[in-house]
Amino acid sequence: MPELPEVETTRRGIAPHLLGRTVREVVLRRHDLRWPIPDAVPRGLNGASITDVRRRAKYLLLDVDGGSALLHLGMSGSLRVLDGDPPPGPHDHVDIVLDDGRRLRFRDPRRFGCLLWQPAGEVHSLLAGLGPEPLSESFDGEWLHRLSRGRSASVKAFLMDQAVVVGVGNIYAAEALFQAGIDPRRAAGKVSLARYRQLADAVKQILGYAIKRGGTTLRDFLSPDGAPGYFEQELQVYGREGEACKVCGAALKSARLGQRASVWCPRCQR
């Protein structure tokens, strides 16, 4: 599944082509993805000007005066800005046609993505209760330390809790914990404030760097221009079970935490 850097890369790629443009037509080649696409989507977008292209967690929002189209790429979805009307492929389910003749095409082979509607002044239920953005000032070590008190779950599961902080998925949680030198199995409530400060800094640094590098290409993800991301080749622990740690040379270990594979270095992380 595309993680936060991939979604942010997509947002940055499509935003210049959409901002200020008026939607001429919404073409639905099917009326459901993960969930049915509500009639409010074409009704709200048709004839409206796009005032902003935002990201909240791993969701993209196309803002117009009456509300926002809420998109999630799911496991394999992608967005492309296309000139004219090239023939759609079998998995090209939605086109948002703009007044300059271009179109935003939503491709989703597995149909785990979504296209929903958030009325103006409301917060969609999928976005309610989410924690702070990891790159915002409200996310820091003090925040993590305060929320973690009394928690026996692993620090990795804690970091991936969307009510704690949004958008830190399996890849970047593993990498941030490695950079901070924290064993992912450690109970969240047993991590000190000083180490949570290190962890929050690591999350910010790694996500920020991954965005600059174009995200992490895994399986189906490609950036809006069709190019792969380049952060994958720089991964320190994720997906490298049994390989040598790039820092100390120890064999990396793996276990399942919260139903997710977790890899760490037994020497560098404690």
N, C-alpha and C positions, 0 to 999 in steps of 0.2 A: 504494500500500500504506500502511495506517495506520502512522505512525511512533511513536516512544516517547511523545510527549505525548498522542497520540490513545489509545494503549493505557492510559496512566496515567489519562487522563480517564475511560475506560471502567471501570477498576478502582475509582476513587473513586466512580463513579456506582452500581455494582452492589453494592459491599461492604456498605453499611449494611443492605441488604435480605437479604443472604445470611448474614452472620456470626451464628453461634449457631443457625441454622435446621437442621432435620433434613431430609434428602432423602427424600421419600416414593416417588419413582419417576423413572426416567430413560427418556424416550420417544425412541427412535431411529426417525425416519421413513425414513432410509437409513443404511446401515452403513459408508459410506465417505465421506470428504471428499477431501483430498489423499491421505491414506492410509486404510486400513481402521481403523475405530474398534474397538479391542480389547474383548473381553468383560470385561476387567478394569475398564473404566470403569463400566458399570452395577453390576457386582458390588461394586466398591469404594465406590461412592457410595450405593447403596440402603440406607436405614436409618441412614446415618452423619450426624453433625453436622458442619457446616462450621466449622472453627476459625480459618481465616484465608483472605483473598483477597489473593494476592501478585502482583507482577510481576517477572519476570526478563527483561531485554532487552525484546523485543516479545511475550513469552509471558505469559499469565495462568495462575496456579495456584490452584485451589480445594483447600484442604487439609482433609483429614479424618484421623482417627487412623491409617488404614491406608495413606495415601499421598496423592497429589494428582492431580486431573484437570488436564491440561496443554492449554491452548487457545491457538490462534493464529488471528487474524482473517483472515489471508491478504490477498487483494487487495481484497475487498469485503465481508468478514464484519462482523457487528454483533451485539451482545448487548442484549436488552431484558428488564427485569423487568416482567411482566404480571400483572394481577389475573385470577383465574379461568382459563378455558380458551377464549380467543378462537380462532376458526377459523384454522388455520395457512395461510400462503401457500405457493406452490409451492417456495420456497427456504428455508422454515423447517424445518430438518433435525433439530434436537435441542431437546427441552425437558427441563430439570431441574426437576422439580416439588417444591415445598417443603411443609413441614408446615402452613404458614399459608394454603395455597391458592394462593399466588403461584407463578410459574414463571419461570425464566431461559430465554429462547428464543434460540437460536443460528441466525441467518440467514446464509446464504453462497451468493449466486447463482452465483459462479464456481467454488465448491468448491475453492479454493486454501488454505483454512484447515485446521485439524486439531483433533481431540479425541483425546488420547492419555492414557496412565497412567504415573505415576511412583511406584513403590512407596516406602513410608516408608524412610528411611535411604539411599536411592539417588539418583543424579543421572542424569536422562535423557540419552541421547546427544546430543540436540539442545541441551542446556544445558552439556554438558561442554566445557571449553576456552574458555569465554567470558571476556572481559576484565571489568574493573570496571564498575560502574554509573557513568554520567557525573555523577550528582548526589551521589555518595558522596565521602567524604574521601580514599579511596584513589586517586581520579582527580585528577591535577594536572599542572602543567607539567613537573615533574621526571620523572613517569612517562612522559609522551609523549617527552620528550627522550631518556631512557634507551633506550626501545624503538626509537627512530627512527635511532639511530646506524648508519651504513653502508647505510641503505635508499635506493635510487634511485627507488622509486615516488613518484608525486606525493603531496604532503602531504594532498590531499583523499582519495585512495584509502587512504592510511594511516589517516586519521581514521575512515573508514568500515569499517575492518577490525574485525570483531567480536571478534577476539582481542586487540585493542588497547583498545577501549572499546565497550561494547554500546549499541545503540539510536540511534547518530548516523547517520541515513540521509541521503539526498541533499539534502533540503530544508534540514535544520538544519546539515549540514556546510557547505553553500554560505553560509548566513547567518552562521555562526560565523566562517568564514574572512574574510568581508567585515568583520565587526565587529573582528576582530583585525588587519586590514590585510594579510593574507597572500595572495599569488597562489596559487590552487589548483594550478597547474602546477608549482610549486617542488618540488624533490626533498625528501622528508621528512628525509633525513639532512643537508640543508643549512640547516635551520631552527634558529635559536639557542634556547638555554634561555629567554632573556627573552621571545622571541616565542611559545614554547610555553606559557609561563605566561599570556600574554595570550590565547592560543587556548583553553586549558582554562577560563579565567575566562569567555570568551565563550560556550563551549558550555554551561556551567552557567547563565549568565544567560539565554540565549536559550531553552533547554529549560524552565527554571523559569518564564519569562514565558509561553511558549506553553502550558504546562499551565494556568496561571491564566486564560489567554484561551480555553481550550477546545480547543486543538490547531489544526490546519490542515485546513480542509475542502477536499479535492481529490477529484473524481470521486464516490466512493460513501460516504465516511465521514460519519457523523452520530454525535453523542454519545448516551449511553444514554437521555437524555430526548427524543431525536428532534431536538434542536436542532443547527444547524451550529456548527463551530468558528469563531473569529473572528481567528485569527492570519494567515490568508492575505492579508488586505488590507494587512498591515503588512510584507510581505516586501520586502527591500531589493534582492535580486538574483535569487533563484530564479524561473525562468519569465519573466524580464523582458529577454531578449536584445534588443539594439538600442534599448531604451528609455534614457532619460536617468537617470544615477545621481542618487539623491535627495540625495546629499551634495555632489557636485562638478559635476554636470551632464554629465559625459562619457558617450558612448554605451557601454552595457554590451556586453562581448564574450562569446562562447560557444565552447566546444570540447567534444569528447568525451574524458572521462578515465575509464579503466576501464569503458568501455561505457556511461557515464552522461553526460548533458548537464550541463555545468558553465558557470555564468555568473559573471562577475566584472567589477569596474571596473578598467580599465587605469591609472587615476590613483590610486585609493585603496588598491589592493592591489599589493604588490610582493614 
